[in-house]
Amino acid sequence: MQFIYPEFLFALFALAIPILIHLFNFRRFKKLYFTNVRFLREIKQDTRSRSKLKHLLVLMARIFALTCLILAFAQPYFPSPLQGKTEASRKVSVYVDNSFSMDAQGKNGALLDEAKQKAREIAMAYKVSDRFQLLTNDFQAKHQRLLNRDEFLEELNDVKPGSSVRNVSEIISRQTDLLYKDDNDTESSPTAYLISDFQKSITDIGEINADSMLNIRLIPLKSIGLQNVSIDTAYLSSPILQANTASEIIVKLKNTGTKNVENIPLKLTINNTQKALSSVNIPATSSTEVKLPFTPTENGWQSAKLNITDYPLIFDDDYYLSFNIRPNIPVLSINGTPGDKYLQNLYGNDSYFLYKAVPSSQVDYSSFPAQQLIILNEVDKISSGLEQELMRYVKRGGSLFVIPSANADLESYQSLFQGLGTNSIIGLISVPEKISKIENAHPLFEGVFEQGKRLPENLDLPSVQQYFQFNKNSRTPEVALMKFQNSSTFLGITESGKGQVFTLSVPLQESFSSFQRHALFVPVMLRAALQSGSRIQAPSIIGKDTEFSVQQDTLISNDQVVHLRNDEIKFDIIPESKMIASTWLLSVRDQVQSAGNYTLSEGSRLITIQSFNYDRKESNLNCYTGSELEEIISKTGNQKISMIEIEAGQLTHTLTQLEEGTRLWKYFIIFALIFLAIEILLIRFFSQATSKPQLT
């Protein structure tokens, strides 16, 4: 036991005063003789032994009362095992989880309000001279400095829910950076508090790499009823989009709660006009996909929003996406010596396609970014310059259709295919072969065959007299759209970078096949161009994706300022932009904090619409319990990590004991009052019990 004010112990010498009074009590007992006792109504005789016992008990009660009172003023305590050396000013970091999941209701209201209250209690457990850091998921610059207690409490009042999501290891790293920022700091063990619901999706305690002297205290909060429905993601069922043509959006919804949900309304809005409405039932702890049919009525960029109604968490009830429907599709054919008769008849007679054919020796590489489909049509030898430009075009999102030449230089073709990561040509097979299988479920054949039914066995398919055989060693799996009986690919498609590559195994010549005269030729070539014509802008995740790229065919002049706007929330910034290999990369850092569709414009010209959505990590309310956290902590073997589970209003007292030990002064005050009460009882009732009339 130790004392905060040991100088008060000198007052124990005052205990000698009642002892001296007791010792110098000169009262003596004498005998009185009476000749006649008949007229004596009452005689009070003190018994010597009982009187001494009474005075001794009163003395002891008085001494104990004074002793307890003096010890109470000296403030005794049992020191905490966590207590280190005494610092003039301690440093304390308090992390308050302000992610959207903290909007869930707890025992004492919203979890964020409960977290802020516990942060206040933490501050009140420390001295006025101590310094505090307030940290949230926002990682703002103002949170990278130490505050006094009053400043800390004032900043705490301004904490609001935010869109950023951080892992526990990120938080600890941030706290460590500030607490040990001063290299000359001699403090031995600062303390870091984490107040959170500790969702399993972000709690990576095993990844903590903290200083061995940092005390880490986890304070978990528990929500009531883990119930939430969210729109996890959404995408177009087909990349082919045309105005006034039916299309479909597939929406994935998740129910992370423990109860089934029924009749959840799901709404699709495009350009502020409702296009589809559905009602969804989702079993507990499961997900489902819903198909929403819609028909776009205009060309250009489309601003889409999906919405459900679900409480209390609403941040994941909206999902934004955008896509571009082009009024026409530019197609470039790079031709070899045979020419482009079949391609010209197909694309050149349709005003929807801006078809252009050039010889392989007169290619303008600067026109590549504006093309939606480039056809490498029977070029004998692919030059190194053309190869590099085609690879760059595909990697940035372009579509390339390769039709080999009958006199193909296999080495140049293999070099191109290797750079694109597709299957390479092995050689020419001069043996007739039959096409036996068509991947009719692929979007390329959508509307060509009846969906959901097998193709008839006697289906009339192109005849093949000779073909180029491809190997199967590509880095990216190829989808064989049309296959021979020997499983070789007649027509394949491979993803490459952000783009795609179609490979045909025959030239468009009668000596090779009848494909160019077959009924399948038209839908295959048309839909290859259509599939490349619509632009779906990948949504960004707020707090995670700080950069996004505009389409490769978008031109931004250097003399105009580019603005990223959202008029609904009066948001307008000039994002940082840089050109990387003819692609514009724009950085928003942490400036975008609200989900929505943002327009990127150059003057009055709309460049693109970029969608921003909140991180869906927060949608799963599955959190660690206190016992699970303790188990994880024990597995780490880090003795500096501990967990505190305490009811509201008791945290200050608990932390005071942890930091300064167990205070005992209250107990000594209680004992002092008890001994004073004993003294009063002895004086009042012991006298009556020991006083008896005695006749002699």
Long-range contacts (C-beta under 8 A, 24 or more apart in sequence): 1-76, 1-77, 1-78, 1-664, 2-76, 2-77, 2-78, 2-79, 2-661, 3-74, 3-75, 3-76, 3-77, 4-74, 4-75, 4-76, 4-77, 5-73, 5-74, 5-75, 6-74, 7-74, 8-70, 8-71, 8-73, 8-74, 9-70, 9-71, 9-74, 11-70, 11-73, 12-67, 12-70, 14-66, 14-70, 15-63, 15-66, 15-67, 18-59, 18-62, 18-63, 18-66, 19-59, 19-63, 22-55, 22-56, 22-59, 25-55, 34-696, 37-695, 37-696, 40-695, 42-693, 43-693, 43-694, 43-695, 43-696, 44-691, 44-693, 44-694, 45-692, 45-693, 45-694, 46-690, 46-691, 47-690, 50-690, 51-690, 54-682, 54-686, 54-687, 54-690, 57-682, 57-686, 58-679, 58-682, 58-683, 61-675, 61-676, 61-678, 61-679, 61-682, 62-675, 62-679, 64-671, 64-672, 64-675, 65-672, 65-673, 65-675, 65-676, 65-679, 66-672, 68-668, 68-669, 68-671, 68-672, 68-675, 69-668, 69-669, 69-672, 71-664, 71-665, 71-668, 72-665, 72-666, 72-668, 72-669, 72-672, 73-665, 74-665, 75-663, 75-664, 75-665, 76-664, 76-665, 76-668, 77-660, 77-661, 77-662, 77-663, 77-664, 78-661, 78-662, 78-664, 79-661, 80-657, 80-658, 80-659, 80-660, 80-661, 80-662, 82-189, 82-215, 82-658, 82-659, 83-659, 83-660, 83-661, 84-188, 84-189, 85-188, 87-187, 88-129, 89-129, 89-130, 89-131, 90-126, 90-127, 90-130, 90-131, 90-187, 90-190, 90-191, 91-130, 91-131, 91-132, 91-133, 91-146, 91-179, 91-185, 91-187, 91-190, 91-191, 92-122, 92-123, 92-126, 92-130, 92-131, 92-132, 92-133, 92-190, 92-191, 92-192, 92-193, 93-132, 93-133, 93-135, 93-175, 93-178, 93-179, 93-190, 93-191, 93-192, 93-193, 94-119, 94-122, 94-123, 94-132, 94-133, 94-134, 94-135, 94-152, 94-193, 94-195, 95-135, 95-136, 95-171, 95-175, 95-192, 95-193, 95-194, 95-195, 95-196, 96-134, 96-135, 96-136, 96-156, 96-159, 96-195, 97-136, 97-137, 97-194, 97-195, 97-196, 97-197, 98-136, 98-137, 98-138, 98-159, 98-160, 98-161, 98-162, 99-137, 99-161, 99-162, 99-164, 99-165, 99-166, 99-618, 100-161, 100-162, 100-163, 100-313, 100-315, 100-316, 100-614, 100-618, 101-197, 101-199, 101-313, 101-618, 101-621, 102-161, 102-196, 102-197, 102-221, 103-161, 103-312, 103-313, 103-314, 103-315, 104-197, 104-223, 104-224, 104-228, 104-312, 104-313, 104-621, 105-223, 105-224, 105-225, 105-312, 106-221, 106-222, 106-223, 106-224, 107-222, 107-224, 107-648, 108-648, 111-197, 111-221, 111-223, 112-159, 112-161, 114-221, 114-648, 115-195, 115-196, 115-221, 116-156, 116-157, 116-159, 117-648, 118-195, 118-219, 118-221, 118-648, 118-651, 119-156, 119-193, 119-195, 120-153, 120-156, 121-649, 121-651, 121-652, 121-655, 122-193, 122-651, 122-652, 122-655, 123-149, 123-152, 123-153, 123-156, 124-149, 124-652, 125-651, 125-652, 125-653, 125-654, 125-655, 125-656, 125-659, 126-655, 126-659, 133-175, 133-178, 133-179, 134-159, 135-171, 135-174, 135-175, 136-162, 137-162, 137-164, 137-165, 137-166, 137-543, 138-162, 138-164, 138-590, 139-164, 139-166, 139-174, 139-590, 144-178, 145-178, 146-178, 161-315, 162-593, 163-315, 163-542, 163-543, 163-593, 163-594, 163-595, 163-614, 163-615, 164-542, 164-543, 164-590, 165-202, 165-543, 165-544, 165-615, 165-617, 165-618, 166-202, 167-202, 167-203, 167-204, 167-207, 168-194, 168-196, 168-198, 168-202, 168-203, 168-204, 168-205, 168-207, 168-208, 169-204, 169-205, 169-207, 169-208, 169-209, 172-208, 172-209, 172-210, 172-214, 172-216, 173-209, 173-210, 175-214, 176-210, 176-211, 176-214, 179-211, 179-214, 180-211, 188-213, 189-213, 189-214, 189-215, 190-214, 190-215, 191-215, 191-216, 191-217, 191-659, 192-216, 192-217, 193-217, 193-219, 194-218, 194-219, 195-219, 195-221, 196-220, 196-221, 197-221, 197-222, 197-223, 197-621, 197-623, 198-623, 198-624, 198-629, 199-617, 199-618, 199-620, 199-621, 199-622, 199-623, 199-624, 200-620, 200-622, 200-623, 200-624, 201-617, 201-618, 201-620, 201-622, 202-617, 203-624, 203-629, 203-632, 205-629, 205-632, 205-633, 205-636, 205-641, 206-632, 206-635, 206-636, 208-636, 208-638, 208-641, 210-638, 210-640, 212-640, 213-640, 214-640, 215-640, 215-642, 216-638, 216-640, 216-641, 216-642, 217-641, 217-642, 217-643, 217-644, 218-629, 218-633, 218-641, 218-642, 218-643, 218-644, 219-643, 219-644, 219-645, 219-646, 219-651, 220-623, 220-624, 220-625, 220-626, 220-629, 220-643, 220-645, 222-623, 222-625, 223-621, 223-623, 225-257, 226-256, 226-257, 226-258, 226-621, 226-622, 226-623, 227-257, 227-258, 227-259, 227-621, 228-255, 228-256, 228-257, 228-310, 228-313, 228-316, 228-619, 228-620, 228-621, 229-253, 229-254, 229-255, 229-256, 229-257, 229-261, 229-264, 229-282, 229-308, 229-310, 229-317, 230-254, 230-256, 230-310, 230-313, 230-316, 230-317, 230-616, 230-619, 231-306, 231-307, 231-308, 231-316, 231-317, 231-318, 231-319, 232-287, 232-616, 232-619, 233-319, 233-616, 234-306, 234-319, 234-321, 235-321, 235-536, 236-323, 236-536, 237-291, 237-443, 238-443, 238-446, 238-531, 239-443, 239-531, 239-532, 239-534, 239-536, 240-443, 240-446, 240-527, 240-530, 240-531, 240-533, 240-534, 241-296, 241-323, 241-325, 241-533, 241-534, 242-296, 242-325, 242-530, 242-534, 243-296, 243-297, 243-298, 243-299, 243-325, 243-327, 244-295, 244-296, 244-297, 245-295, 245-296, 246-293, 246-294, 246-295, 247-293, 247-294, 247-295, 247-296, 248-291, 248-292, 248-293, 248-294, 249-276, 249-291, 249-292, 249-294, 249-304, 249-306, 249-321, 250-289, 250-290, 250-291, 250-292, 251-289, 251-290, 251-291, 251-292, 251-306, 251-319, 252-287, 252-288, 252-289, 253-280, 253-282, 253-287, 253-288, 253-289, 253-290, 253-308, 254-282, 254-286, 254-287, 254-619, 254-620, 255-282, 255-283, 255-284, 255-285, 255-286, 255-287, 256-285, 256-619, 256-620, 256-621, 256-622, 257-284, 257-285, 257-621, 258-284, 258-285, 259-284, 260-284, 261-310, 264-308, 264-309, 264-310, 265-308, 265-309, 266-290, 266-292, 266-306, 266-307, 266-308, 267-306, 267-307, 267-308, 268-292, 268-294, 268-304, 268-305, 268-306, 269-304, 269-305, 269-306, 269-307, 270-294, 270-296, 270-302, 270-303, 270-304, 270-305, 271-298, 271-302, 271-303, 272-303, 280-308, 296-325, 298-325, 299-325, 299-326, 299-327, 300-324, 300-325, 300-327, 300-606, 301-606, 301-608, 301-609, 302-609, 303-597, 303-609, 304-597, 305-597, 313-619, 313-621, 315-595, 315-614, 315-618, 316-614, 316-616, 316-618, 316-619, 318-595, 318-613, 319-613, 320-539, 320-595, 320-596, 320-597, 320-611, 320-612, 320-613, 321-536, 321-537, 321-539, 321-611, 322-536, 322-537, 322-539, 322-597, 322-608, 322-609, 322-610, 322-611, 323-534, 323-535, 323-536, 323-537, 324-534, 324-535, 324-536, 324-537, 324-551, 324-608, 325-534, 326-372, 326-533, 326-534, 326-535, 328-352, 328-353, 328-354, 329-353, 329-354, 329-372, 329-373, 329-529, 329-530, 329-532, 329-533, 330-354, 330-356, 330-370, 330-371, 330-372, 330-373, 331-355, 331-356, 331-371, 331-372, 331-373, 331-374, 331-375, 331-529, 332-356, 332-357, 332-358, 332-367, 332-368, 332-371, 332-373, 332-374, 332-375, 333-357, 333-358, 333-374, 333-375, 333-377, 334-358, 334-359, 334-360, 334-363, 334-374, 334-375, 334-376, 334-377, 334-379, 334-386, 335-359, 335-360, 335-377, 335-378, 335-379, 336-360, 336-377, 336-378, 336-379, 336-380, 336-405, 337-378, 337-380, 338-378, 338-405, 338-406, 338-507, 338-508, 338-509, 340-377, 342-508, 342-516, 342-521, 343-375, 343-377, 343-508, 343-525, 346-521, 346-522, 346-525, 346-526, 347-525, 347-529, 353-529, 360-386, 363-389, 365-389, 368-392, 368-393, 368-398, 369-393, 369-396, 369-398, 369-552, 369-553, 369-582, 370-553, 371-398, 371-553, 372-398, 372-399, 372-529, 372-532, 372-533, 372-553, 373-398, 373-399, 373-400, 373-401, 373-528, 373-529, 373-532, 373-533, 374-398, 374-399, 374-400, 374-401, 375-400, 375-401, 375-403, 376-400, 376-401, 376-402, 376-403, 377-403, 377-508, 378-403, 378-404, 378-405, 378-406, 378-507, 378-508, 379-405, 380-405, 380-407, 380-408, 380-409, 381-408, 381-409, 381-412, 382-409, 382-412, 382-413, 382-415, 382-416, 383-412, 387-412, 387-415, 387-416, 387-419, 390-416, 390-420, 391-416, 391-419, 391-420, 392-581, 392-582, 393-499, 393-552, 394-420, 394-496, 394-497, 394-499, 394-500, 394-501, 395-496, 395-497, 395-498, 395-499, 396-497, 396-498, 396-499, 396-552, 396-581, 396-582, 396-583, 397-497, 397-498, 397-499, 397-551, 397-552, 398-499, 398-532, 398-552, 399-499, 399-500, 399-501, 399-502, 399-528, 399-529, 399-531, 399-532, 400-499, 400-500, 400-501, 400-502, 401-501, 401-502, 401-504, 401-525, 401-528, 402-501, 402-502, 402-503, 402-504, 403-504, 403-506, 403-507, 403-508, 404-468, 404-504, 404-505, 404-506, 404-507, 405-507, 406-507, 406-509, 406-511, 406-512, 408-468, 417-474, 417-503, 420-494, 420-496, 420-501, 421-474, 421-475, 421-476, 421-494, 421-496, 422-474, 422-476, 422-478, 422-492, 422-494, 422-496, 422-501, 422-503, 423-470, 423-471, 423-472, 423-473, 423-474, 423-478, 423-489, 423-492, 423-494, 423-503, 424-470, 424-471, 424-473, 424-474, 425-468, 425-469, 425-470, 426-468, 426-469, 426-470, 426-471, 427-468, 427-469, 428-466, 428-467, 428-468, 428-469, 429-466, 429-467, 429-468, 429-469, 429-488, 430-465, 430-466, 431-466, 432-463, 432-464, 432-465, 432-466, 433-464, 433-467, 433-484, 433-485, 433-486, 433-488, 434-461, 434-463, 434-464, 434-484, 434-485, 435-461, 435-462, 435-464, 435-482, 435-483, 435-484, 435-485, 435-490, 436-461, 436-483, 436-484, 436-485, 437-480, 437-482, 437-483, 438-481, 438-482, 438-483, 439-479, 439-480, 439-481, 439-482, 442-479, 442-481, 442-493, 443-527, 443-531, 444-481, 444-493, 444-524, 444-527, 444-528, 444-531, 445-481, 445-523, 445-527, 446-527, 447-523, 448-520, 448-523, 448-527, 460-519, 461-518, 461-520, 462-513, 462-514, 462-515, 462-518, 462-520, 463-513, 463-514, 464-490, 464-506, 464-512, 464-513, 464-515, 465-511, 465-512, 465-513, 466-506, 466-511, 466-512, 467-505, 467-506, 467-512, 467-513, 468-505, 468-506, 469-505, 470-503, 470-505, 478-503, 481-524, 491-524, 500-532, 502-528, 537-608, 537-609, 537-610, 537-611, 539-610, 539-611, 539-612, 539-613, 540-588, 540-592, 540-610, 540-611, 540-612, 540-613, 541-612, 541-613, 541-614, 541-615, 542-592, 542-593, 542-594, 542-595, 542-612, 542-613, 542-614, 542-615, 543-590, 543-615, 544-615, 546-587, 546-588, 546-589, 546-590, 547-585, 547-586, 547-587, 547-588, 548-585, 548-586, 548-588, 548-610, 549-583, 549-584, 549-585, 549-586, 550-583, 550-584, 550-586, 550-600, 550-607, 550-608, 551-608, 552-582, 552-583, 554-584, 554-607, 554-608, 556-584, 556-602, 556-607, 557-602, 560-602, 560-603, 561-602, 562-586, 562-600, 562-601, 562-602, 562-607, 563-600, 563-601, 563-602, 564-588, 564-592, 564-598, 564-599, 564-600, 564-610, 565-598, 565-599, 565-601, 566-594, 566-596, 566-597, 566-598, 566-599, 568-596, 569-594, 569-596, 571-598, 575-600
